[in-house]
């Protein structure tokens, strides 16, 4: 029996109005907190209808976090990594 040819999957474009409004990209490194917990690192995966951001944490759990509780990884003036609140990045 001949091996089946692999058909490349087409990439689907997902509309993310909240991310577009905030100037964020899917796959960005973020930190988030739930309530008064410590900051947890994660990866931005999308947004939801209620305005929250879909984030996957280090353990693979999906979280829906409001932008007020999310920090974005940015480069500082000397090239180092800084964490800035997402809301602060939008206002500037």
PDB file as gemmi writes it, atoms N, CA and C in Angstrom:
CRYST1    1.000    1.000    1.000  90.00  90.00  90.00 P 1                      
ATOM      1  N   UNK A   1       0.841  -1.170   0.000  1.00  0.00           N  
ATOM      2  CA  UNK A   1       0.000   0.000   0.000  1.00  0.00           C  
ATOM      3  C   UNK A   1       0.891   1.239   0.000  1.00  0.00           C  
ATOM      4  N   UNK A   2       0.622   2.159  -0.898  1.00  0.00           N  
ATOM      5  CA  UNK A   2       1.428   3.376  -1.032  1.00  0.00           C  
ATOM      6  C   UNK A   2       1.101   4.350   0.098  1.00  0.00           C  
ATOM      7  N   UNK A   3       2.139   5.061   0.595  1.00  0.00           N  
ATOM      8  CA  UNK A   3       1.872   6.037   1.661  1.00  0.00           C  
ATOM      9  C   UNK A   3       1.044   7.203   1.134  1.00  0.00           C  
ATOM     10  N   UNK A   4       0.190   7.706   2.001  1.00  0.00           N  
ATOM     11  CA  UNK A   4      -0.660   8.830   1.618  1.00  0.00           C  
ATOM     12  C   UNK A   4       0.155  10.114   1.609  1.00  0.00           C  
ATOM     13  N   UNK A   5      -0.118  10.945   0.633  1.00  0.00           N  
ATOM     14  CA  UNK A   5       0.560  12.242   0.556  1.00  0.00           C  
ATOM     15  C   UNK A   5      -0.024  13.173   1.605  1.00  0.00           C  
ATOM     16  N   UNK A   6       0.853  13.896   2.275  1.00  0.00           N  
ATOM     17  CA  UNK A   6       0.392  14.850   3.275  1.00  0.00           C  
ATOM     18  C   UNK A   6      -0.085  16.120   2.592  1.00  0.00           C  
ATOM     19  N   UNK A   7      -1.259  16.534   2.951  1.00  0.00           N  
ATOM     20  CA  UNK A   7      -1.836  17.753   2.399  1.00  0.00           C  
ATOM     21  C   UNK A   7      -1.641  18.852   3.436  1.00  0.00           C  
ATOM     22  N   UNK A   8      -0.945  19.937   3.061  1.00  0.00           N  
ATOM     23  CA  UNK A   8      -0.747  21.014   4.034  1.00  0.00           C  
ATOM     24  C   UNK A   8      -2.077  21.655   4.402  1.00  0.00           C  
ATOM     25  N   UNK A   9      -2.221  21.912   5.686  1.00  0.00           N  
ATOM     26  CA  UNK A   9      -3.443  22.561   6.158  1.00  0.00           C  
ATOM     27  C   UNK A   9      -3.366  24.049   5.862  1.00  0.00           C  
ATOM     28  N   UNK A  10      -4.496  24.590   5.439  1.00  0.00           N  
ATOM     29  CA  UNK A  10      -4.558  26.027   5.182  1.00  0.00           C  
ATOM     30  C   UNK A  10      -4.678  26.755   6.508  1.00  0.00           C  
ATOM     31  N   UNK A  11      -3.969  27.847   6.631  1.00  0.00           N  
ATOM     32  CA  UNK A  11      -4.077  28.656   7.838  1.00  0.00           C  
ATOM     33  C   UNK A  11      -5.356  29.466   7.773  1.00  0.00           C  
ATOM     34  N   UNK A  12      -6.099  29.405   8.851  1.00  0.00           N  
ATOM     35  CA  UNK A  12      -7.326  30.187   8.911  1.00  0.00           C  
ATOM     36  C   UNK A  12      -7.043  31.495   9.634  1.00  0.00           C  
ATOM     37  N   UNK A  13      -7.602  32.540   9.124  1.00  0.00           N  
ATOM     38  CA  UNK A  13      -7.441  33.853   9.735  1.00  0.00           C  
ATOM     39  C   UNK A  13      -8.596  34.060  10.704  1.00  0.00           C  
ATOM     40  N   UNK A  14      -8.245  34.258  11.952  1.00  0.00           N  
ATOM     41  CA  UNK A  14      -9.257  34.457  12.979  1.00  0.00           C  
ATOM     42  C   UNK A  14      -9.370  35.949  13.260  1.00  0.00           C  
ATOM     43  N   UNK A  15     -10.580  36.452  13.231  1.00  0.00           N  
ATOM     44  CA  UNK A  15     -10.784  37.872  13.533  1.00  0.00           C  
ATOM     45  C   UNK A  15     -10.679  38.083  15.039  1.00  0.00           C  
ATOM     46  N   UNK A  16      -9.875  39.039  15.421  1.00  0.00           N  
ATOM     47  CA  UNK A  16      -9.679  39.342  16.845  1.00  0.00           C  
ATOM     48  C   UNK A  16      -9.824  40.841  17.051  1.00  0.00           C  
ATOM     49  N   UNK A  17     -11.068  41.331  17.129  1.00  0.00           N  
ATOM     50  CA  UNK A  17     -11.281  42.780  17.244  1.00  0.00           C  
ATOM     51  C   UNK A  17     -10.683  43.393  18.508  1.00  0.00           C  
ATOM     52  N   UNK A  18     -10.723  42.670  19.629  1.00  0.00           N  
ATOM     53  CA  UNK A  18     -10.171  43.215  20.873  1.00  0.00           C  
ATOM     54  C   UNK A  18      -8.649  43.330  20.748  1.00  0.00           C  
ATOM     55  N   UNK A  19      -8.010  42.299  20.205  1.00  0.00           N  
ATOM     56  CA  UNK A  19      -6.558  42.342  20.032  1.00  0.00           C  
ATOM     57  C   UNK A  19      -6.155  43.444  19.066  1.00  0.00           C  
ATOM     58  N   UNK A  20      -6.916  43.597  17.999  1.00  0.00           N  
ATOM     59  CA  UNK A  20      -6.616  44.658  17.033  1.00  0.00           C  
ATOM     60  C   UNK A  20      -6.733  46.037  17.681  1.00  0.00           C  
ATOM     61  N   UNK A  21      -7.760  46.203  18.498  1.00  0.00           N  
ATOM     62  CA  UNK A  21      -7.971  47.485  19.177  1.00  0.00           C  
ATOM     63  C   UNK A  21      -6.836  47.783  20.162  1.00  0.00           C  
ATOM     64  N   UNK A  22      -6.339  46.738  20.828  1.00  0.00           N  
ATOM     65  CA  UNK A  22      -5.258  46.915  21.801  1.00  0.00           C  
ATOM     66  C   UNK A  22      -3.873  46.898  21.151  1.00  0.00           C  
ATOM     67  N   UNK A  23      -3.797  46.549  19.861  1.00  0.00           N  
ATOM     68  CA  UNK A  23      -2.512  46.501  19.176  1.00  0.00           C  
ATOM     69  C   UNK A  23      -1.680  45.294  19.567  1.00  0.00           C  
ATOM     70  N   UNK A  24      -2.325  44.176  19.889  1.00  0.00           N  
ATOM     71  CA  UNK A  24      -1.630  42.960  20.312  1.00  0.00           C  
ATOM     72  C   UNK A  24      -1.660  41.921  19.201  1.00  0.00           C  
ATOM     73  N   UNK A  25      -0.760  40.941  19.299  1.00  0.00           N  
ATOM     74  CA  UNK A  25      -0.703  39.859  18.318  1.00  0.00           C  
ATOM     75  C   UNK A  25      -0.843  38.521  19.014  1.00  0.00           C  
ATOM     76  N   UNK A  26      -1.484  37.565  18.350  1.00  0.00           N  
ATOM     77  CA  UNK A  26      -1.588  36.212  18.870  1.00  0.00           C  
ATOM     78  C   UNK A  26      -0.177  35.627  18.978  1.00  0.00           C  
ATOM     79  N   UNK A  27       0.116  34.979  20.088  1.00  0.00           N  
ATOM     80  CA  UNK A  27       1.429  34.383  20.310  1.00  0.00           C  
ATOM     81  C   UNK A  27       2.369  35.256  21.127  1.00  0.00           C  
ATOM     82  N   UNK A  28       1.933  36.445  21.500  1.00  0.00           N  
ATOM     83  CA  UNK A  28       2.769  37.344  22.300  1.00  0.00           C  
ATOM     84  C   UNK A  28       2.955  36.780  23.712  1.00  0.00           C  
ATOM     85  N   UNK A  29       4.142  37.006  24.277  1.00  0.00           N  
ATOM     86  CA  UNK A  29       4.413  36.605  25.656  1.00  0.00           C  
ATOM     87  C   UNK A  29       3.767  37.620  26.590  1.00  0.00           C  
ATOM     88  N   UNK A  30       3.008  37.121  27.560  1.00  0.00           N  
ATOM     89  CA  UNK A  30       2.328  37.989  28.514  1.00  0.00           C  
ATOM     90  C   UNK A  30       2.479  37.433  29.927  1.00  0.00           C  
ATOM     91  N   UNK A  31       2.188  38.292  30.901  1.00  0.00           N  
ATOM     92  CA  UNK A  31       2.030  37.889  32.292  1.00  0.00           C  
ATOM     93  C   UNK A  31       0.629  38.300  32.688  1.00  0.00           C  
ATOM     94  N   UNK A  32      -0.006  37.491  33.527  1.00  0.00           N  
ATOM     95  CA  UNK A  32      -1.354  37.828  33.971  1.00  0.00           C  
ATOM     96  C   UNK A  32      -1.518  37.444  35.431  1.00  0.00           C  
ATOM     97  N   UNK A  33      -2.531  38.028  36.037  1.00  0.00           N  
ATOM     98  CA  UNK A  33      -2.860  37.664  37.415  1.00  0.00           C  
ATOM     99  C   UNK A  33      -4.362  37.546  37.543  1.00  0.00           C  
ATOM    100  N   UNK A  34      -4.762  36.623  38.407  1.00  0.00           N  
ATOM    101  CA  UNK A  34      -6.176  36.422  38.710  1.00  0.00           C  
ATOM    102  C   UNK A  34      -6.367  36.830  40.161  1.00  0.00           C  
ATOM    103  N   UNK A  35      -7.163  37.837  40.383  1.00  0.00           N  
ATOM    104  CA  UNK A  35      -7.367  38.339  41.739  1.00  0.00           C  
ATOM    105  C   UNK A  35      -6.086  38.939  42.282  1.00  0.00           C  
ATOM    106  N   UNK A  36      -5.661  38.496  43.459  1.00  0.00           N  
ATOM    107  CA  UNK A  36      -4.438  39.004  44.074  1.00  0.00           C  
ATOM    108  C   UNK A  36      -3.301  37.981  43.988  1.00  0.00           C  
ATOM    109  N   UNK A  37      -3.437  36.982  43.117  1.00  0.00           N  
ATOM    110  CA  UNK A  37      -2.394  35.969  42.944  1.00  0.00           C  
ATOM    111  C   UNK A  37      -1.128  36.591  42.373  1.00  0.00           C  
ATOM    112  N   UNK A  38      -0.051  35.798  42.370  1.00  0.00           N  
ATOM    113  CA  UNK A  38       1.199  36.233  41.755  1.00  0.00           C  
ATOM    114  C   UNK A  38       1.044  36.289  40.239  1.00  0.00           C  
ATOM    115  N   UNK A  39       1.959  36.994  39.587  1.00  0.00           N  
ATOM    116  CA  UNK A  39       1.953  37.082  38.133  1.00  0.00           C  
ATOM    117  C   UNK A  39       2.356  35.733  37.561  1.00  0.00           C  
ATOM    118  N   UNK A  40       1.666  35.293  36.513  1.00  0.00           N  
ATOM    119  CA  UNK A  40       1.915  34.022  35.849  1.00  0.00           C  
ATOM    120  C   UNK A  40       2.223  34.295  34.383  1.00  0.00           C  
ATOM    121  N   UNK A  41       3.255  33.633  33.848  1.00  0.00           N  
ATOM    122  CA  UNK A  41       3.595  33.807  32.432  1.00  0.00           C  
ATOM    123  C   UNK A  41       2.661  32.971  31.566  1.00  0.00           C  
ATOM    124  N   UNK A  42       2.383  33.502  30.381  1.00  0.00           N  
ATOM    125  CA  UNK A  42       1.516  32.798  29.449  1.00  0.00           C  
ATOM    126  C   UNK A  42       1.712  33.297  28.034  1.00  0.00           C  
ATOM    127  N   UNK A  43       0.911  32.746  27.132  1.00  0.00           N  
ATOM    128  CA  UNK A  43       0.959  33.111  25.720  1.00  0.00           C  
ATOM    129  C   UNK A  43      -0.431  33.557  25.291  1.00  0.00           C  
ATOM    130  N   UNK A  44      -0.508  34.677  24.622  1.00  0.00           N  
ATOM    131  CA  UNK A  44      -1.770  35.232  24.142  1.00  0.00           C  
ATOM    132  C   UNK A  44      -2.277  34.395  22.971  1.00  0.00           C  
ATOM    133  N   UNK A  45      -3.537  33.945  23.052  1.00  0.00           N  
ATOM    134  CA  UNK A  45      -4.104  33.088  22.007  1.00  0.00           C  
ATOM    135  C   UNK A  45      -5.287  33.693  21.276  1.00  0.00           C  
ATOM    136  N   UNK A  46      -5.897  34.736  21.821  1.00  0.00           N  
ATOM    137  CA  UNK A  46      -7.049  35.333  21.157  1.00  0.00           C  
ATOM    138  C   UNK A  46      -7.831  36.208  22.113  1.00  0.00           C  
ATOM    139  N   UNK A  47      -9.077  36.478  21.742  1.00  0.00           N  
ATOM    140  CA  UNK A  47      -9.937  37.287  22.589  1.00  0.00           C  
ATOM    141  C   UNK A  47     -11.334  36.695  22.622  1.00  0.00           C  
ATOM    142  N   UNK A  48     -12.164  37.228  23.494  1.00  0.00           N  
ATOM    143  CA  UNK A  48     -13.532  36.743  23.643  1.00  0.00           C  
ATOM    144  C   UNK A  48     -14.509  37.894  23.425  1.00  0.00           C  
ATOM    145  N   UNK A  49     -15.769  37.545  23.285  1.00  0.00           N  
ATOM    146  CA  UNK A  49     -16.802  38.550  23.023  1.00  0.00           C  
ATOM    147  C   UNK A  49     -16.953  39.556  24.157  1.00  0.00           C  
ATOM    148  N   UNK A  50     -16.655  39.120  25.390  1.00  0.00           N  
ATOM    149  CA  UNK A  50     -16.825  40.011  26.541  1.00  0.00           C  
ATOM    150  C   UNK A  50     -15.650  40.968  26.730  1.00  0.00           C  
ATOM    151  N   UNK A  51     -14.659  40.926  25.844  1.00  0.00           N  
ATOM    152  CA  UNK A  51     -13.521  41.836  25.926  1.00  0.00           C  
ATOM    153  C   UNK A  51     -12.328  41.252  26.652  1.00  0.00           C  
ATOM    154  N   UNK A  52     -12.445  40.016  27.147  1.00  0.00           N  
ATOM    155  CA  UNK A  52     -11.316  39.391  27.834  1.00  0.00           C  
ATOM    156  C   UNK A  52     -10.330  38.810  26.810  1.00  0.00           C  
ATOM    157  N   UNK A  53      -9.124  38.512  27.290  1.00  0.00           N  
ATOM    158  CA  UNK A  53      -8.082  37.941  26.448  1.00  0.00           C  
ATOM    159  C   UNK A  53      -7.939  36.461  26.765  1.00  0.00           C  
ATOM    160  N   UNK A  54      -7.816  35.624  25.736  1.00  0.00           N  
ATOM    161  CA  UNK A  54      -7.599  34.196  25.920  1.00  0.00           C  
ATOM    162  C   UNK A  54      -6.107  33.956  26.023  1.00  0.00           C  
ATOM    163  N   UNK A  55      -5.684  33.379  27.146  1.00  0.00           N  
ATOM    164  CA  UNK A  55      -4.270  33.170  27.427  1.00  0.00           C  
ATOM    165  C   UNK A  55      -4.073  31.716  27.841  1.00  0.00           C  
ATOM    166  N   UNK A  56      -2.984  31.105  27.372  1.00  0.00           N  
ATOM    167  CA  UNK A  56      -2.617  29.759  27.797  1.00  0.00           C  
ATOM    168  C   UNK A  56      -1.437  29.896  28.747  1.00  0.00           C  
ATOM    169  N   UNK A  57      -1.578  29.331  29.961  1.00  0.00           N  
ATOM    170  CA  UNK A  57      -0.498  29.454  30.936  1.00  0.00           C  
ATOM    171  C   UNK A  57       0.573  28.388  30.697  1.00  0.00           C  
ATOM    172  N   UNK A  58       1.572  28.322  31.570  1.00  0.00           N  
ATOM    173  CA  UNK A  58       2.704  27.416  31.409  1.00  0.00           C  
ATOM    174  C   UNK A  58       2.304  25.946  31.504  1.00  0.00           C  
ATOM    175  N   UNK A  59       1.164  25.669  32.124  1.00  0.00           N  
ATOM    176  CA  UNK A  59       0.710  24.293  32.291  1.00  0.00           C  
ATOM    177  C   UNK A  59      -0.296  23.881  31.214  1.00  0.00           C  
ATOM    178  N   UNK A  60      -0.543  24.754  30.249  1.00  0.00           N  
ATOM    179  CA  UNK A  60      -1.459  24.446  29.156  1.00  0.00           C  
ATOM    180  C   UNK A  60      -2.914  24.749  29.445  1.00  0.00           C  
ATOM    181  N   UNK A  61      -3.196  25.404  30.553  1.00  0.00           N  
ATOM    182  CA  UNK A  61      -4.576  25.747  30.893  1.00  0.00           C  
ATOM    183  C   UNK A  61      -4.964  27.061  30.226  1.00  0.00           C  
ATOM    184  N   UNK A  62      -6.157  27.074  29.640  1.00  0.00           N  
ATOM    185  CA  UNK A  62      -6.679  28.276  29.001  1.00  0.00           C  
ATOM    186  C   UNK A  62      -7.327  29.157  30.049  1.00  0.00           C  
ATOM    187  N   UNK A  63      -7.054  30.442  29.957  1.00  0.00           N  
ATOM    188  CA  UNK A  63      -7.603  31.423  30.896  1.00  0.00           C  
ATOM    189  C   UNK A  63      -8.242  32.562  30.107  1.00  0.00           C  
ATOM    190  N   UNK A  64      -9.310  33.119  30.646  1.00  0.00           N  
ATOM    191  CA  UNK A  64      -9.945  34.319  30.088  1.00  0.00           C  
ATOM    192  C   UNK A  64      -9.698  35.436  31.092  1.00  0.00           C  
ATOM    193  N   UNK A  65      -8.800  36.354  30.750  1.00  0.00           N  
ATOM    194  CA  UNK A  65      -8.364  37.404  31.662  1.00  0.00           C  
ATOM    195  C   UNK A  65      -8.680  38.768  31.049  1.00  0.00           C  
ATOM    196  N   UNK A  66      -9.190  39.670  31.859  1.00  0.00           N  
ATOM    197  CA  UNK A  66      -9.466  41.025  31.386  1.00  0.00           C  
ATOM    198  C   UNK A  66      -8.144  41.763  31.146  1.00  0.00           C  
ATOM    199  N   UNK A  67      -8.085  42.660  30.169  1.00  0.00           N  
ATOM    200  CA  UNK A  67      -6.831  43.358  29.830  1.00  0.00           C  
ATOM    201  C   UNK A  67      -6.210  44.128  30.995  1.00  0.00           C  
ATOM    202  N   UNK A  68      -7.005  44.553  31.972  1.00  0.00           N  
ATOM    203  CA  UNK A  68      -6.464  45.295  33.111  1.00  0.00           C  
ATOM    204  C   UNK A  68      -5.506  44.441  33.939  1.00  0.00           C  
ATOM    205  N   UNK A  69      -5.607  43.105  33.826  1.00  0.00           N  
ATOM    206  CA  UNK A  69      -4.787  42.185  34.613  1.00  0.00           C  
ATOM    207  C   UNK A  69      -3.709  41.502  33.777  1.00  0.00           C  
ATOM    208  N   UNK A  70      -3.344  42.122  32.660  1.00  0.00           N  
ATOM    209  CA  UNK A  70      -2.357  41.515  31.754  1.00  0.00           C  
ATOM    210  C   UNK A  70      -1.212  42.494  31.510  1.00  0.00           C  
ATOM    211  N   UNK A  71       0.008  41.960  31.508  1.00  0.00           N  
ATOM    212  CA  UNK A  71       1.199  42.749  31.180  1.00  0.00           C  
ATOM    213  C   UNK A  71       1.840  42.158  29.925  1.00  0.00           C  
ATOM    214  N   UNK A  72       2.350  43.023  29.071  1.00  0.00           N  
ATOM    215  CA  UNK A  72       2.942  42.633  27.799  1.00  0.00           C  
ATOM    216  C   UNK A  72       4.458  42.762  27.855  1.00  0.00           C  
ATOM    217  N   UNK A  73       5.158  41.814  27.270  1.00  0.00           N  
ATOM    218  CA  UNK A  73       6.614  41.857  27.207  1.00  0.00           C  
ATOM    219  C   UNK A  73       7.041  42.803  26.084  1.00  0.00           C  
ATOM    220  N   UNK A  74       7.837  43.819  26.435  1.00  0.00           N  
ATOM    221  CA  UNK A  74       8.356  44.777  25.447  1.00  0.00           C  
ATOM    222  C   UNK A  74       9.854  44.950  25.656  1.00  0.00           C  
ATOM    223  N   UNK A  75      10.524  45.484  24.664  1.00  0.00           N  
ATOM    224  CA  UNK A  75      11.958  45.763  24.763  1.00  0.00           C  
ATOM    225  C   UNK A  75      12.167  47.164  25.325  1.00  0.00           C  
ATOM    226  N   UNK A  76      13.087  47.270  26.277  1.00  0.00           N  
ATOM    227  CA  UNK A  76      13.411  48.553  26.880  1.00  0.00           C  
ATOM    228  C   UNK A  76      14.379  49.334  26.020  1.00  0.00           C  
ATOM    229  N   UNK A  77      14.785  50.521  26.461  1.00  0.00           N  
ATOM    230  CA  UNK A  77      15.667  51.380  25.677  1.00  0.00           C  
ATOM    231  C   UNK A  77      17.054  50.771  25.429  1.00  0.00           C  
ATOM    232  N   UNK A  78      17.480  49.875  26.306  1.00  0.00           N  
ATOM    233  CA  UNK A  78      18.789  49.231  26.130  1.00  0.00           C  
ATOM    234  C   UNK A  78      18.667  47.796  25.640  1.00  0.00           C  
ATOM    235  N   UNK A  79      17.482  47.398  25.223  1.00  0.00           N  
ATOM    236  CA  UNK A  79      17.287  46.067  24.663  1.00  0.00           C  
ATOM    237  C   UNK A  79      16.848  45.014  25.651  1.00  0.00           C  
ATOM    238  N   UNK A  80      16.701  45.379  26.918  1.00  0.00           N  
ATOM    239  CA  UNK A  80      16.256  44.416  27.925  1.00  0.00           C  
ATOM    240  C   UNK A  80      14.758  44.211  27.887  1.00  0.00           C  
ATOM    241  N   UNK A  81      14.297  43.129  28.507  1.00  0.00           N  
ATOM    242  CA  UNK A  81      12.872  42.827  28.536  1.00  0.00           C  
ATOM    243  C   UNK A  81      12.207  43.587  29.683  1.00  0.00           C  
ATOM    244  N   UNK A  82      11.115  44.266  29.360  1.00  0.00           N  
ATOM    245  CA  UNK A  82      10.303  44.973  30.341  1.00  0.00           C  
ATOM    246  C   UNK A  82       8.879  44.441  30.260  1.00  0.00           C  
ATOM    247  N   UNK A  83       8.166  44.535  31.359  1.00  0.00           N  
ATOM    248  CA  UNK A  83       6.758  44.150  31.386  1.00  0.00           C  
ATOM    249  C   UNK A  83       5.936  45.404  31.622  1.00  0.00           C  
ATOM    250  N   UNK A  84       5.071  45.729  30.663  1.00  0.00           N  
ATOM    251  CA  UNK A  84       4.210  46.910  30.765  1.00  0.00           C  
ATOM    252  C   UNK A  84       2.751  46.475  30.713  1.00  0.00           C  
ATOM    253  N   UNK A  85       1.900  47.136  31.508  1.00  0.00           N  
ATOM    254  CA  UNK A  85       0.467  46.809  31.449  1.00  0.00           C  
ATOM    255  C   UNK A  85      -0.086  47.046  30.046  1.00  0.00           C  
ATOM    256  N   UNK A  86      -0.956  46.155  29.603  1.00  0.00           N  
ATOM    257  CA  UNK A  86      -1.538  46.256  28.268  1.00  0.00           C  
ATOM    258  C   UNK A  86      -2.284  47.572  28.124  1.00  0.00           C  
ATOM    259  N   UNK A  87      -3.033  47.973  29.130  1.00  0.00           N  
ATOM    260  CA  UNK A  87      -3.813  49.214  29.069  1.00  0.00           C  
ATOM    261  C   UNK A  87      -2.874  50.418  28.903  1.00  0.00           C  
ATOM    262  N   UNK A  88      -1.726  50.416  29.569  1.00  0.00           N  
ATOM    263  CA  UNK A  88      -0.762  51.510  29.450  1.00  0.00           C  
ATOM    264  C   UNK A  88      -0.198  51.593  28.036  1.00  0.00           C  
ATOM    265  N   UNK A  89       0.025  50.435  27.401  1.00  0.00           N  
ATOM    266  CA  UNK A  89       0.540  50.403  26.039  1.00  0.00           C  
ATOM    267  C   UNK A  89      -0.470  50.984  25.058  1.00  0.00           C  
ATOM    268  N   UNK A  90      -1.751  50.769  25.293  1.00  0.00           N  
ATOM    269  CA  UNK A  90      -2.790  51.276  24.407  1.00  0.00           C  
ATOM    270  C   UNK A  90      -2.876  52.797  24.501  1.00  0.00           C  
ATOM    271  N   UNK A  91      -2.771  53.332  25.702  1.00  0.00           N  
ATOM    272  CA  UNK A  91      -2.903  54.773  25.917  1.00  0.00           C  
ATOM    273  C   UNK A  91      -1.731  55.567  25.341  1.00  0.00           C  
ATOM    274  N   UNK A  92      -0.545  54.929  25.222  1.00  0.00           N  
ATOM    275  CA  UNK A  92       0.616  55.657  24.705  1.00  0.00           C  
ATOM    276  C   UNK A  92       0.728  55.596  23.209  1.00  0.00           C  
TER     277      UNK A  92                                                      
END                                                                             
